[in-house]
Amino acid sequence: MSDRTYLDWPFFEARHREMAAALEDWCGAHLPVDHGDVDAACRGLVAALGAGGWLRHSGGSLDVRTLCLIRETLARHDALADFAFAMQGLGMGAVSLFGTASQREWLGKTTSGEAISAFALTEPGSGSDVAATSTTAVRVPGGWRLDGVKTWISNGGIADVYVIFARTGEAPGARGLSAFLMPADVAGLRVVERQEVIAPHPLATLALEGVTLPEDALIGEAGAGFKIAMSVLDVFRSTVGAAALGMARRALDETLHRVRSRKIQGLALAEMQMVQGHMADMALKVDAAALLVYRAAWVKDQGAARVTREAAMAKLYATEAAQEVIDMAVQLHGGEGVRHGSVVEGLYREIRALRIYEGASDVQRIVIARSL
């Protein structure tokens, strides 16, 4: 990696710098992995990240700067490794922040790599509009009965445990949702479809047909599901920006190598003024994204109850900027940039989804505007 000076910024402490250096060594020895069988690759990555001790940062007491540094580093080496790490944290985020002692026993399994977790919020009719959630949870003797459909669920079909959001009806709209902890082996849970996307990840549509959960499956209070979901996204939304930042840094590094070594009429691309201008724009976007990401993470780690505006700015800018940086990397690689299997071609496919999941870019613009 050409530039690590950002680790000297005052957002970080010595422990962050030491962790980042150790993770860099680990990534060099373990990544990238073969993506041929995506399910197997994700299971292997979760096990390896657990064995390496990295998943201990994904649950329990959450340090957002650490989460962002890990996601940035993993994404720079292998986007699927970033996905595997991120979902262990996001999947159990509600339990880390609001879970009971018995619910938090699952964290021992997810942070060791023994179990895979998933966050099941999205539905066919409610993506960005969480208040439109239609999955229901009705009280029955001894617990709850859940019925509905969840879709675009990361780790769907391979997860061992899900956090499910359902309508319990305490109030209209978003105020009538609750969160539940659901093991994957419950009766009535069915994988309807495995979804294929441009950068393969384990994704699925799930049907809940008379799923019965005990009373203690409820996370937090009934009717607090929207607050729980937004609190989890408040922590992890900045880390999406960090993953995008890692991909952008890799694209910049690959392009630096390309323009230094590629010659046209005896002149290296790096010596051409127009190419220098593009490289300057790429470097500027990378640094601006990093400042926004680590500002949001630092503010949250200082004890702010909510960082909705800061996290929205970080997620929006970092993902949009990374798309632009990677697009220019493809352009400056020429034909090599669109060759299937090249680094920048892979980054081009991987970055696109980050502008959609955990709050699409236009949703982040609305969040920022409302904060004004």
C-alpha positions as CSV (number, residue, x, y, z in Angstrom):
1,M,0.0,0.0,0.0
2,S,1.4,3.4,-1.0
3,D,0.0,5.6,1.7
4,R,-0.5,4.8,5.4
5,T,-0.1,8.3,6.8
6,Y,-3.7,8.6,7.6
7,L,-3.1,6.4,10.6
8,D,-1.2,9.3,12.1
9,W,-4.4,11.4,12.1
10,P,-5.6,12.4,15.6
11,F,-8.8,10.2,15.2
12,F,-6.7,7.2,16.2
13,E,-4.9,5.9,19.3
14,A,-1.8,3.7,19.5
15,R,-4.1,0.6,19.8
16,H,-5.7,1.3,16.5
17,R,-2.4,1.7,14.7
18,E,-1.1,-1.5,16.3
19,M,-4.2,-3.4,15.3
20,A,-4.1,-2.0,11.7
21,A,-0.5,-3.2,11.3
22,A,-1.3,-6.7,12.6
23,L,-4.3,-7.0,10.4
24,E,-2.3,-5.9,7.4
25,D,0.1,-8.8,8.1
26,W,-2.8,-11.2,8.5
27,C,-4.4,-10.2,5.2
28,G,-1.1,-10.6,3.4
29,A,-1.0,-14.2,4.6
30,H,-4.6,-15.2,4.2
31,L,-6.2,-13.1,1.4
32,P,-7.6,-13.1,-1.2
33,V,-9.5,-16.4,-1.1
34,D,-11.1,-18.4,-4.0
35,H,-14.6,-17.1,-4.6
36,G,-15.6,-20.0,-6.8
37,D,-18.0,-21.4,-4.2
38,V,-19.3,-18.3,-2.4
39,D,-21.0,-20.1,0.4
40,A,-18.0,-22.2,1.2
41,A,-15.7,-19.1,0.9
42,C,-17.8,-17.2,3.4
43,R,-17.9,-20.0,5.9
44,G,-14.1,-20.4,5.5
45,L,-13.6,-16.6,5.9
46,V,-15.8,-16.5,9.1
47,A,-13.8,-19.4,10.6
48,A,-10.5,-17.8,9.6
49,L,-11.4,-14.4,10.9
50,G,-12.6,-16.0,14.1
51,A,-9.4,-18.0,14.5
52,G,-7.3,-14.9,13.9
53,G,-9.1,-13.1,16.7
54,W,-10.6,-10.4,14.4
55,L,-14.2,-11.2,15.0
56,R,-13.9,-10.4,18.6
57,H,-14.2,-6.7,17.5
58,S,-17.6,-7.5,15.8
59,G,-19.7,-8.0,18.9
60,G,-20.2,-6.9,22.4
61,S,-18.5,-3.5,23.1
62,L,-18.2,-1.9,19.7
63,D,-15.4,0.5,18.9
64,V,-16.4,2.1,15.6
65,R,-13.0,3.3,14.6
66,T,-11.7,-0.3,15.0
67,L,-14.7,-1.6,12.9
68,C,-13.9,0.9,10.2
69,L,-10.2,0.2,10.1
70,I,-10.9,-3.5,9.9
71,R,-13.4,-3.1,7.1
72,E,-11.2,-0.7,5.1
73,T,-8.3,-3.1,5.3
74,L,-10.2,-6.3,4.5
75,A,-12.0,-4.6,1.6
76,R,-8.7,-3.4,0.1
77,H,-7.5,-7.0,0.1
78,D,-10.7,-9.0,-0.6
79,A,-14.3,-7.6,-0.7
80,L,-15.7,-11.0,0.3
81,A,-13.6,-11.0,3.5
82,D,-15.0,-7.6,4.3
83,F,-18.5,-8.9,3.7
84,A,-17.9,-11.9,6.0
85,F,-16.6,-9.7,8.8
86,A,-19.2,-7.0,8.4
87,M,-22.2,-9.4,8.6
88,Q,-21.0,-10.9,11.9
89,G,-21.2,-7.4,13.4
90,L,-24.3,-6.1,11.7
91,G,-26.1,-9.4,12.1
92,M,-25.7,-9.3,15.9
93,G,-25.6,-5.6,16.3
94,A,-29.0,-5.5,17.9
95,V,-27.8,-8.1,20.5
96,S,-24.6,-6.2,21.1
97,L,-26.5,-3.0,21.8
98,F,-29.8,-4.2,23.4
99,G,-29.5,-8.0,24.1
100,T,-30.1,-9.7,27.4
101,A,-27.5,-11.8,29.0
102,S,-28.9,-15.1,27.6
103,Q,-29.2,-13.5,24.1
104,R,-25.6,-12.3,24.3
105,E,-24.4,-15.9,24.7
106,W,-24.8,-16.1,20.9
107,L,-22.0,-13.4,20.7
108,G,-19.5,-16.0,22.0
109,K,-20.3,-18.1,18.9
110,T,-20.4,-15.3,16.3
111,T,-17.2,-13.6,17.5
112,S,-15.3,-16.9,17.6
113,G,-16.4,-17.8,14.0
114,E,-18.4,-20.8,15.3
115,A,-21.7,-19.3,14.1
116,I,-22.7,-17.1,11.2
117,S,-25.2,-14.3,11.8
118,A,-27.7,-12.3,9.6
119,F,-29.7,-9.1,9.8
120,A,-33.2,-9.6,8.4
121,L,-34.9,-6.2,7.9
122,T,-35.7,-5.8,4.2
123,E,-38.9,-7.1,2.6
124,P,-40.3,-7.1,-1.0
125,G,-42.4,-4.0,-0.2
126,S,-40.1,-2.3,2.3
127,G,-36.5,-1.6,1.6
128,S,-35.7,2.0,2.4
129,D,-39.2,2.4,3.9
130,V,-38.8,0.4,7.1
131,A,-42.1,1.6,8.4
132,A,-43.8,-0.4,5.6
133,T,-42.6,-3.7,7.2
134,S,-45.4,-6.3,6.9
135,T,-44.0,-9.4,8.6
136,T,-46.1,-9.9,11.7
137,A,-45.3,-11.2,15.2
138,V,-48.3,-12.1,17.2
139,R,-48.3,-13.1,20.9
140,V,-49.2,-16.8,21.5
141,P,-49.0,-18.8,24.7
142,G,-45.4,-18.9,25.7
143,G,-44.1,-16.6,23.0
144,W,-44.6,-15.3,19.5
145,R,-45.7,-16.5,16.1
146,L,-44.0,-14.9,13.1
147,D,-45.3,-14.8,9.5
148,G,-43.9,-12.9,6.5
149,V,-41.2,-12.7,3.9
150,K,-37.8,-11.1,4.1
151,T,-35.6,-10.5,1.0
152,W,-32.1,-9.5,0.0
153,I,-30.9,-10.9,3.3
154,S,-27.1,-11.2,3.5
155,N,-26.0,-14.6,4.7
156,G,-29.5,-15.8,4.0
157,G,-29.4,-19.6,3.7
158,I,-26.0,-20.0,5.4
159,A,-26.6,-18.1,8.7
160,D,-27.0,-20.0,12.0
161,V,-28.9,-17.1,13.7
162,Y,-31.0,-14.2,12.4
163,V,-32.2,-10.9,14.0
164,I,-35.7,-10.6,12.5
165,F,-37.8,-7.4,12.5
166,A,-41.6,-7.8,12.6
167,R,-44.7,-5.8,13.2
168,T,-46.1,-6.2,16.7
169,G,-48.6,-3.4,16.4
170,E,-48.0,-1.2,19.4
171,A,-48.5,1.8,17.2
172,P,-48.9,2.6,13.5
173,G,-45.9,2.7,11.2
174,A,-42.4,2.5,12.5
175,R,-43.4,2.6,16.1
176,G,-45.1,-0.8,15.9
177,L,-42.0,-2.9,15.1
178,S,-40.0,-5.3,17.3
179,A,-36.8,-7.2,16.9
180,F,-36.4,-10.9,17.6
181,L,-33.5,-13.3,17.9
182,M,-34.2,-16.4,15.7
183,P,-32.0,-19.5,15.3
184,A,-31.9,-20.8,11.8
185,D,-33.1,-24.3,12.7
186,V,-36.6,-23.1,13.8
187,A,-39.6,-24.9,12.2
188,G,-41.3,-22.7,9.6
189,L,-38.3,-20.9,8.3
190,R,-37.8,-21.6,4.6
191,V,-35.3,-20.3,2.0
192,V,-37.4,-19.3,-1.0
193,E,-34.7,-18.1,-3.3
194,R,-31.0,-17.6,-3.5
195,Q,-30.3,-14.3,-5.2
196,E,-27.4,-13.9,-7.7
197,V,-25.8,-10.5,-8.1
198,I,-23.0,-8.9,-10.1
199,A,-20.5,-9.5,-7.3
200,P,-21.5,-12.8,-5.8
201,H,-22.4,-12.9,-2.1
202,P,-24.8,-15.2,-0.2
203,L,-28.2,-13.5,-0.4
204,A,-31.6,-15.0,0.0
205,T,-35.4,-14.5,0.2
206,L,-36.7,-16.1,3.4
207,A,-40.3,-17.1,4.2
208,L,-41.5,-17.3,7.8
209,E,-44.5,-19.5,8.0
210,G,-45.8,-19.9,11.5
211,V,-42.4,-19.6,13.1
212,T,-42.8,-19.9,16.9
213,L,-40.3,-18.2,19.1
214,P,-40.2,-18.1,22.9
215,E,-41.0,-14.9,24.9
216,D,-37.3,-14.3,25.6
217,A,-36.5,-14.1,21.8
218,L,-37.7,-10.4,22.0
219,I,-34.8,-8.0,21.8
220,G,-35.3,-5.0,23.9
221,E,-38.9,-3.9,24.3
222,A,-41.9,-4.6,22.1
223,G,-42.4,-1.7,19.8
224,A,-38.8,-0.6,20.0
225,G,-37.7,-2.4,16.8
226,F,-37.3,0.8,14.6
227,K,-35.2,2.4,17.3
228,I,-33.1,-0.7,17.5
229,A,-32.6,-1.0,13.8
230,M,-31.6,2.7,13.4
231,S,-29.2,2.4,16.4
232,V,-27.5,-0.6,14.7
233,L,-27.3,1.3,11.4
234,D,-26.0,4.3,13.2
235,V,-22.9,2.2,14.2
236,F,-22.5,0.2,11.0
237,R,-23.4,2.8,8.3
238,S,-20.0,4.5,8.8
239,T,-18.3,1.1,8.3
240,V,-19.9,0.8,4.8
241,G,-18.1,4.0,4.0
242,A,-14.9,2.5,5.3
243,A,-15.3,-0.6,3.1
244,A,-15.8,1.7,0.1
245,L,-12.7,3.6,1.1
246,G,-10.7,0.4,1.2
247,M,-11.8,-0.4,-2.3
248,A,-11.0,3.1,-3.5
249,R,-7.5,2.9,-2.0
250,R,-6.9,-0.4,-3.8
251,A,-8.1,1.1,-7.1
252,L,-5.8,4.1,-6.5
253,D,-2.8,1.9,-5.8
254,E,-3.4,-0.4,-8.8
255,T,-3.7,2.7,-11.0
256,L,-0.5,4.3,-9.7
257,H,1.3,1.1,-10.7
258,R,-0.4,1.1,-14.0
259,V,0.4,4.7,-15.0
260,R,4.0,4.4,-13.9
261,S,4.6,1.2,-15.9
262,R,2.4,1.7,-19.0
263,K,4.0,3.7,-21.8
264,I,2.5,5.3,-24.9
265,Q,4.9,6.4,-27.6
266,G,7.8,6.0,-25.1
267,L,6.2,8.2,-22.4
268,A,4.8,6.8,-19.2
269,L,1.1,7.6,-18.6
270,A,2.1,9.1,-15.3
271,E,4.0,11.8,-17.2
272,M,1.0,13.0,-19.1
273,Q,-0.7,16.1,-17.6
274,M,-4.3,14.9,-18.1
275,V,-3.5,11.6,-16.4
276,Q,-1.9,13.5,-13.5
277,G,-5.1,15.5,-13.2
278,H,-7.2,12.3,-13.0
279,M,-4.8,10.8,-10.3
280,A,-5.0,14.0,-8.3
281,D,-8.9,13.8,-8.3
282,M,-8.7,10.2,-7.2
283,A,-6.4,11.0,-4.3
284,L,-8.5,13.9,-3.3
285,K,-11.7,11.8,-3.2
286,V,-9.9,9.1,-1.1
287,D,-8.7,11.5,1.5
288,A,-12.0,13.4,1.7
289,A,-13.8,10.1,2.2
290,A,-11.4,9.0,4.9
291,L,-11.9,12.2,6.8
292,L,-15.7,11.9,6.8
293,V,-15.6,8.2,7.7
294,Y,-13.2,8.6,10.6
295,R,-14.9,11.8,11.8
296,A,-18.2,9.9,12.1
297,A,-16.4,6.9,13.8
298,W,-14.6,9.2,16.2
299,V,-17.7,11.1,17.2
300,K,-19.5,7.9,18.0
301,D,-16.6,6.5,20.0
302,Q,-16.6,9.7,22.1
303,G,-20.0,8.8,23.4
304,A,-22.4,10.5,21.1
305,A,-25.9,8.9,21.5
306,R,-26.5,9.2,17.8
307,V,-24.4,10.1,14.8
308,T,-27.1,9.9,12.2
309,R,-25.9,13.0,10.2
310,E,-22.2,12.2,10.4
311,A,-22.8,8.5,9.4
312,A,-25.0,9.5,6.5
313,M,-22.4,11.9,5.2
314,A,-19.7,9.4,5.5
315,K,-21.7,6.6,3.9
316,L,-22.9,8.8,1.1
317,Y,-19.7,10.5,0.1
318,A,-17.4,7.5,0.6
319,T,-19.5,5.2,-1.6
320,E,-20.2,7.7,-4.3
321,A,-16.5,8.8,-4.4
322,A,-15.3,5.2,-4.5
323,Q,-17.5,4.5,-7.5
324,E,-15.9,7.5,-9.3
325,V,-12.4,6.5,-8.3
326,I,-12.8,2.9,-9.4
327,D,-14.5,4.0,-12.7
328,M,-11.4,6.2,-13.4
329,A,-9.1,3.3,-12.5
330,V,-10.9,1.1,-15.1
331,Q,-10.5,3.9,-17.6
332,L,-6.8,4.4,-17.0
333,H,-6.2,0.6,-17.2
334,G,-7.7,0.6,-20.8
335,G,-8.7,-2.8,-22.1
336,E,-7.1,-4.5,-19.0
337,G,-9.6,-2.6,-16.9
338,V,-12.5,-4.5,-18.3
339,R,-10.8,-7.9,-18.4
340,H,-12.7,-10.4,-16.3
341,G,-10.6,-11.3,-13.3
342,S,-8.5,-8.1,-13.2
343,V,-8.3,-6.3,-9.9
344,V,-10.1,-3.2,-11.0
345,E,-12.8,-5.1,-12.9
346,G,-13.6,-6.9,-9.7
347,L,-13.7,-3.7,-7.7
348,Y,-16.0,-2.2,-10.3
349,R,-18.5,-5.0,-9.7
350,E,-18.0,-5.0,-5.9
351,I,-18.5,-1.2,-5.3
352,R,-21.9,-0.8,-6.9
353,A,-24.0,-2.5,-4.2
354,L,-22.5,-0.3,-1.4
355,R,-24.4,2.7,-2.8
356,I,-27.7,0.8,-2.2
357,Y,-27.5,-1.3,0.9
358,E,-27.9,0.0,4.5
359,G,-29.6,3.1,3.1
360,A,-29.3,4.1,-0.6
361,S,-27.5,7.2,-1.5
362,D,-30.6,9.3,-2.1
363,V,-32.0,8.2,1.3
364,Q,-28.7,9.5,2.9
365,R,-29.3,12.8,1.1
366,I,-32.8,13.0,2.7
367,V,-31.3,12.2,6.2
368,I,-28.7,14.9,5.8
369,A,-31.2,17.5,4.5
370,R,-33.5,16.8,7.4
371,S,-30.6,17.2,9.9
372,L,-30.3,20.8,8.6
